[in-house]
Amino acid sequence: MNPNCARCGKIVYPTEKVNCLDKFWHKSCFHCETCKMTLNMKNYKGYEKKPYCNAHYPKQSFTMVADTPENLRLKQQSELQSQIRYKEEFEKNKGRGFSVVADTPELQRIRKTQDQISNIKYHEEFERSRMGPGPSEGSEPERRSSQESGGYRRAEQPQPQQHGQPGATVYQQQQPSPSQSFSYKDPAAPASAPRGAPAGGGKRFRAVYDYTAADEDEVSFQDGDTIVNAQQIDDGWMYGTVERTGDTGMLPANYVEAI
């Protein structure tokens, strides 16, 4: 018995029968579903058991997976496995710090440069410690002038050596120290120094710190006072008269500056 055509429904005789896509067709009925171009067994493309030409063949897209109970179970099982693996990796790497960076040529060059800089700094510090403090390092820092002080009186001043007592003076690093270091006054120095104001020829100085006399032959003064008829006794002390009070006596040389 002859079958019917899948397109027109008429009987298909063997001479014009085309058996394709699990159906029987007339040769003239086997054409593209879209453009009606007649097809043969070599140029057709089947989609859902319908013939299409190459140009009008439907583009296949990804299909969504149905949320069947089996698929949901597999999805949940995959998530659990991912969490277990993540926790295992976390516990394994815990405490190791940052991950190791790839050792690229650029990183190798940077690491080599850093090592060279570190070696240079180490050798500089070693040579400096072996040679001891330089001429600029053991001395006190430069004293700032009264104009740089911002118009305020310093709360803490460098402590001079007590008159007649030898020994080194301890300086405070928070306050700028005078430009010259203190040297102790020889107890014999006041005896050779004039007790009254010099007759003349002395220099004029301006006080840059407050000073309170620590001995009977010293004078007290305030920041900004003018010292007249001053004469240098040694590197640490001088003799002069405070113009404001008229007191004459010994005063530390690094508490004043020349006018």
C-alpha positions as a LaTeX table, in Angstrom:
\begin{tabular}{lrrr}
\hline
Residue & $x$ (\AA) & $y$ (\AA) & $z$ (\AA) \\
\hline
Met1 & 0.00 & 0.00 & 0.00 \\
Asn2 & 1.35 & 3.37 & $-0.97$ \\
Pro3 & 1.76 & 5.98 & 1.85 \\
Asn4 & 0.41 & 9.48 & 1.89 \\
Cys5 & 2.58 & 12.60 & 1.40 \\
Ala6 & 3.52 & 14.45 & 4.60 \\
Arg7 & 2.93 & 17.79 & 2.83 \\
Cys8 & $-0.18$ & 17.46 & 0.67 \\
Gly9 & $-1.65$ & 14.25 & 2.09 \\
Lys10 & $-2.03$ & 12.59 & $-1.32$ \\
Ile11 & $-0.77$ & 9.13 & $-2.19$ \\
Val12 & 2.93 & 8.94 & $-2.96$ \\
Tyr13 & 3.85 & 6.51 & $-5.70$ \\
Pro14 & 7.26 & 4.85 & $-5.73$ \\
Thr15 & 8.52 & 6.81 & $-8.74$ \\
Glu16 & 8.08 & 10.16 & $-6.98$ \\
Lys17 & 8.55 & 9.07 & $-3.37$ \\
Val18 & 11.11 & 10.70 & $-1.06$ \\
Asn19 & 11.67 & 8.98 & 2.28 \\
Cys20 & 13.20 & 11.46 & 4.73 \\
Leu21 & 12.72 & 12.66 & 8.31 \\
Asp22 & 10.68 & 9.52 & 9.04 \\
Lys23 & 8.10 & 10.65 & 6.51 \\
Phe24 & 7.22 & 10.24 & 2.85 \\
Trp25 & 7.11 & 13.16 & 0.46 \\
His26 & 6.44 & 13.95 & $-3.15$ \\
Lys27 & 9.60 & 15.25 & $-4.78$ \\
Ser28 & 7.84 & 18.55 & $-5.41$ \\
Cys29 & 6.47 & 18.69 & $-1.86$ \\
Phe30 & 9.90 & 18.24 & $-0.26$ \\
His31 & 10.76 & 21.96 & $-0.03$ \\
Cys32 & 11.85 & 24.49 & 2.61 \\
Glu33 & 9.24 & 25.41 & 5.16 \\
Thr34 & 10.15 & 29.09 & 4.85 \\
Cys35 & 11.10 & 29.93 & 1.27 \\
Lys36 & 9.47 & 26.93 & $-0.51$ \\
Met37 & 12.73 & 26.10 & $-2.33$ \\
Thr38 & 12.72 & 22.51 & $-3.55$ \\
Leu39 & 15.22 & 20.39 & $-1.62$ \\
Asn40 & 16.89 & 17.05 & $-2.08$ \\
Met41 & 18.68 & 14.59 & 0.13 \\
Lys42 & 21.96 & 16.50 & $-0.15$ \\
Asn43 & 20.99 & 20.08 & 0.71 \\
Tyr44 & 18.20 & 19.81 & 3.22 \\
Lys45 & 18.46 & 20.35 & 6.99 \\
Gly46 & 15.91 & 18.87 & 9.28 \\
Tyr47 & 14.53 & 20.61 & 12.33 \\
Glu48 & 11.68 & 19.09 & 14.33 \\
Lys49 & 11.14 & 16.67 & 11.44 \\
Lys50 & 10.62 & 19.52 & 8.94 \\
Pro51 & 12.92 & 20.31 & 6.01 \\
Tyr52 & 14.71 & 23.67 & 5.78 \\
Cys53 & 17.27 & 25.15 & 3.45 \\
Asn54 & 20.68 & 26.23 & 4.75 \\
Ala55 & 19.70 & 29.93 & 4.85 \\
His56 & 16.47 & 29.46 & 6.78 \\
Tyr57 & 17.55 & 26.71 & 9.12 \\
Pro58 & 16.42 & 27.80 & 12.66 \\
Lys59 & 19.26 & 28.83 & 14.94 \\
Gln60 & 19.42 & 26.65 & 17.98 \\
Ser61 & 19.65 & 28.31 & 21.39 \\
Phe62 & 20.47 & 26.86 & 24.75 \\
Thr63 & 17.50 & 25.45 & 26.52 \\
Met64 & 16.72 & 25.92 & 30.16 \\
Val65 & 16.95 & 22.86 & 32.33 \\
Ala66 & 13.74 & 22.05 & 34.04 \\
Asp67 & 13.78 & 22.18 & 37.82 \\
Thr68 & 12.94 & 18.55 & 38.28 \\
Pro69 & 13.52 & 16.94 & 41.68 \\
Glu70 & 16.56 & 15.11 & 40.30 \\
Asn71 & 18.08 & 18.33 & 38.89 \\
Leu72 & 17.44 & 20.17 & 42.17 \\
Arg73 & 19.15 & 17.36 & 44.08 \\
Leu74 & 22.19 & 17.48 & 41.80 \\
Lys75 & 22.37 & 21.26 & 42.11 \\
Gln76 & 22.24 & 21.12 & 45.90 \\
Gln77 & 24.86 & 18.38 & 45.96 \\
Ser78 & 27.20 & 20.48 & 43.77 \\
Glu79 & 26.82 & 23.48 & 46.08 \\
Leu80 & 27.62 & 21.36 & 49.12 \\
Gln81 & 30.72 & 19.96 & 47.45 \\
Ser82 & 31.85 & 23.47 & 46.53 \\
Gln83 & 31.43 & 24.67 & 50.12 \\
Ile84 & 33.29 & 21.66 & 51.50 \\
Arg85 & 36.16 & 22.18 & 49.07 \\
Tyr86 & 36.27 & 25.91 & 49.86 \\
Lys87 & 36.44 & 25.22 & 53.63 \\
Glu88 & 39.18 & 22.65 & 53.09 \\
Glu89 & 41.25 & 25.14 & 51.07 \\
Phe90 & 40.62 & 27.86 & 53.65 \\
Glu91 & 41.74 & 25.68 & 56.56 \\
Lys92 & 44.78 & 24.53 & 54.60 \\
Asn93 & 45.92 & 28.06 & 53.74 \\
Lys94 & 44.93 & 29.67 & 57.05 \\
Gly95 & 47.88 & 31.36 & 58.70 \\
Arg96 & 50.04 & 31.38 & 55.61 \\
Gly97 & 49.41 & 35.05 & 54.91 \\
Phe98 & 49.26 & 36.35 & 51.39 \\
Ser99 & 49.52 & 34.07 & 48.43 \\
Val100 & 52.84 & 33.74 & 46.66 \\
Val101 & 53.24 & 36.22 & 43.82 \\
Ala102 & 54.49 & 34.88 & 40.52 \\
Asp103 & 58.24 & 35.31 & 40.22 \\
Thr104 & 58.29 & 37.35 & 37.01 \\
Pro105 & 61.47 & 38.98 & 35.60 \\
Glu106 & 60.15 & 42.42 & 36.62 \\
Leu107 & 59.62 & 41.32 & 40.22 \\
Gln108 & 63.07 & 39.74 & 40.27 \\
Arg109 & 64.61 & 43.03 & 39.13 \\
Ile110 & 62.71 & 45.01 & 41.77 \\
Arg111 & 63.71 & 42.54 & 44.50 \\
Lys112 & 67.37 & 42.73 & 43.43 \\
Thr113 & 67.27 & 46.54 & 43.51 \\
Gln114 & 65.72 & 46.53 & 46.99 \\
Asp115 & 68.39 & 44.12 & 48.24 \\
Gln116 & 71.15 & 46.37 & 46.88 \\
Ile117 & 69.62 & 49.44 & 48.56 \\
Ser118 & 69.32 & 47.55 & 51.85 \\
Asn119 & 72.96 & 46.43 & 51.65 \\
Ile120 & 74.13 & 49.98 & 50.94 \\
Lys121 & 72.16 & 51.38 & 53.91 \\
Tyr122 & 73.48 & 48.62 & 56.17 \\
His123 & 77.10 & 49.32 & 55.23 \\
Glu124 & 76.57 & 53.07 & 55.71 \\
Glu125 & 75.13 & 52.55 & 59.19 \\
Phe126 & 77.91 & 50.09 & 60.04 \\
Glu127 & 80.66 & 52.49 & 58.93 \\
Arg128 & 79.00 & 55.38 & 60.77 \\
Ser129 & 78.73 & 53.42 & 64.01 \\
Arg130 & 82.32 & 52.18 & 63.71 \\
Met131 & 83.79 & 55.63 & 63.04 \\
Gly132 & 81.75 & 57.25 & 65.81 \\
Pro133 & 79.72 & 60.44 & 65.58 \\
Gly134 & 80.94 & 62.94 & 63.01 \\
Pro135 & 81.83 & 66.55 & 63.71 \\
Ser136 & 78.29 & 67.62 & 62.98 \\
Glu137 & 76.69 & 64.77 & 64.87 \\
Gly138 & 77.79 & 65.20 & 68.46 \\
Ser139 & 77.17 & 68.95 & 68.47 \\
Glu140 & 73.87 & 70.53 & 69.28 \\
Pro141 & 71.54 & 71.57 & 66.43 \\
Glu142 & 71.56 & 75.14 & 65.14 \\
Arg143 & 69.73 & 77.65 & 67.27 \\
Arg144 & 66.78 & 79.30 & 65.68 \\
Ser145 & 66.70 & 83.06 & 65.82 \\
Ser146 & 64.14 & 84.96 & 67.84 \\
Gln147 & 62.35 & 85.93 & 64.62 \\
Glu148 & 61.74 & 82.25 & 63.83 \\
Ser149 & 60.33 & 81.57 & 67.28 \\
Gly150 & 56.98 & 83.06 & 66.27 \\
Gly151 & 57.00 & 85.72 & 69.00 \\
Tyr152 & 56.45 & 83.36 & 71.90 \\
Arg153 & 58.74 & 82.62 & 74.81 \\
Arg154 & 60.12 & 79.11 & 75.00 \\
Ala155 & 58.63 & 77.08 & 77.80 \\
Glu156 & 61.81 & 75.07 & 78.35 \\
Gln157 & 65.33 & 76.38 & 77.93 \\
Pro158 & 68.67 & 74.64 & 77.73 \\
Gln159 & 70.15 & 74.40 & 81.20 \\
Pro160 & 73.65 & 75.98 & 81.49 \\
Gln161 & 76.35 & 74.57 & 83.70 \\
Gln162 & 76.31 & 75.86 & 87.23 \\
His163 & 78.92 & 78.51 & 87.87 \\
Gly164 & 82.05 & 77.08 & 89.46 \\
Gln165 & 81.04 & 73.41 & 88.97 \\
Pro166 & 82.81 & 71.46 & 86.23 \\
Gly167 & 80.97 & 68.88 & 84.21 \\
Ala168 & 79.05 & 68.40 & 80.97 \\
Thr169 & 75.70 & 70.05 & 80.40 \\
Val170 & 72.64 & 67.93 & 79.52 \\
Tyr171 & 70.54 & 69.42 & 76.70 \\
Gln172 & 66.88 & 68.85 & 76.02 \\
Gln173 & 66.14 & 67.74 & 72.51 \\
Gln174 & 62.68 & 69.30 & 72.43 \\
Gln175 & 64.01 & 72.87 & 72.47 \\
Pro176 & 66.59 & 74.37 & 70.10 \\
Ser177 & 69.93 & 74.64 & 71.84 \\
Pro178 & 72.33 & 77.58 & 71.41 \\
Ser179 & 74.93 & 77.43 & 68.68 \\
Gln180 & 77.90 & 77.12 & 71.05 \\
Ser181 & 78.34 & 74.36 & 73.58 \\
Phe182 & 78.71 & 75.17 & 77.26 \\
Ser183 & 81.99 & 74.88 & 79.00 \\
Tyr184 & 82.29 & 75.08 & 82.74 \\
Lys185 & 83.50 & 78.28 & 84.37 \\
Asp186 & 86.78 & 78.11 & 86.10 \\
Pro187 & 86.29 & 79.14 & 89.73 \\
Ala188 & 89.21 & 81.48 & 89.28 \\
Ala189 & 87.52 & 83.23 & 86.33 \\
Pro190 & 85.31 & 85.64 & 88.37 \\
Ala191 & 88.33 & 86.70 & 90.42 \\
Ser192 & 90.19 & 87.80 & 87.31 \\
Ala193 & 87.08 & 89.32 & 85.70 \\
Pro194 & 86.14 & 92.89 & 86.55 \\
Arg195 & 83.39 & 93.13 & 89.14 \\
Gly196 & 81.91 & 96.34 & 87.88 \\
Ala197 & 80.74 & 97.30 & 84.43 \\
Pro198 & 83.64 & 97.66 & 81.96 \\
Ala199 & 84.72 & 101.17 & 81.17 \\
Gly200 & 83.87 & 100.76 & 77.49 \\
Gly201 & 84.66 & 98.91 & 74.33 \\
Gly202 & 82.31 & 95.99 & 75.15 \\
Lys203 & 79.90 & 94.51 & 72.61 \\
Arg204 & 76.11 & 94.60 & 72.66 \\
Phe205 & 74.06 & 91.41 & 72.75 \\
Arg206 & 70.36 & 90.56 & 72.80 \\
Ala207 & 68.95 & 87.78 & 75.00 \\
Val208 & 67.17 & 84.99 & 73.14 \\
Tyr209 & 66.16 & 83.01 & 76.27 \\
Asp210 & 65.09 & 83.76 & 79.81 \\
Tyr211 & 67.78 & 83.08 & 82.38 \\
Thr212 & 67.64 & 83.03 & 86.16 \\
Ala213 & 70.90 & 83.57 & 88.00 \\
Ala214 & 72.16 & 80.43 & 89.74 \\
Asp215 & 75.03 & 82.11 & 91.62 \\
Glu216 & 75.60 & 85.43 & 93.34 \\
Asp217 & 77.97 & 86.74 & 90.66 \\
Glu218 & 75.51 & 85.94 & 87.82 \\
Val219 & 72.72 & 88.14 & 86.46 \\
Ser220 & 69.15 & 87.30 & 85.48 \\
Phe221 & 67.53 & 88.51 & 82.27 \\
Gln222 & 64.56 & 87.90 & 80.01 \\
Asp223 & 64.14 & 87.10 & 76.34 \\
Gly224 & 64.68 & 90.31 & 74.40 \\
Asp225 & 66.79 & 92.14 & 77.00 \\
Thr226 & 69.88 & 94.00 & 75.77 \\
Ile227 & 73.26 & 93.15 & 77.27 \\
Val228 & 75.76 & 96.04 & 77.03 \\
Asn229 & 79.50 & 96.28 & 77.67 \\
Ala230 & 79.77 & 92.51 & 77.22 \\
Gln231 & 83.18 & 90.86 & 77.32 \\
Gln232 & 83.88 & 87.24 & 76.43 \\
Ile233 & 85.49 & 85.22 & 79.24 \\
Asp234 & 85.55 & 81.77 & 77.63 \\
Asp235 & 83.49 & 79.73 & 75.15 \\
Gly236 & 80.61 & 79.32 & 77.58 \\
Trp237 & 80.43 & 82.54 & 79.66 \\
Met238 & 80.71 & 86.27 & 79.28 \\
Tyr239 & 80.55 & 89.35 & 81.53 \\
Gly240 & 78.10 & 92.16 & 80.89 \\
Thr241 & 75.36 & 94.50 & 82.10 \\
Val242 & 71.63 & 94.02 & 81.61 \\
Glu243 & 70.48 & 97.38 & 80.23 \\
Arg244 & 66.93 & 97.00 & 81.56 \\
Thr245 & 67.86 & 96.27 & 85.18 \\
Gly246 & 71.39 & 97.66 & 85.36 \\
Asp247 & 72.66 & 94.41 & 86.93 \\
Thr248 & 76.21 & 93.42 & 86.03 \\
Gly249 & 77.68 & 89.95 & 86.27 \\
Met250 & 78.29 & 86.64 & 84.57 \\
Leu251 & 75.84 & 85.25 & 82.00 \\
Pro252 & 75.83 & 82.22 & 79.67 \\
Ala253 & 77.11 & 83.09 & 76.22 \\
Asn254 & 74.71 & 80.80 & 74.36 \\
Tyr255 & 71.67 & 82.60 & 75.80 \\
Val256 & 72.41 & 85.76 & 73.84 \\
Glu257 & 73.22 & 86.77 & 70.29 \\
Ala258 & 75.28 & 89.67 & 69.00 \\
Ile259 & 73.49 & 92.78 & 67.81 \\
\hline
\end{tabular}
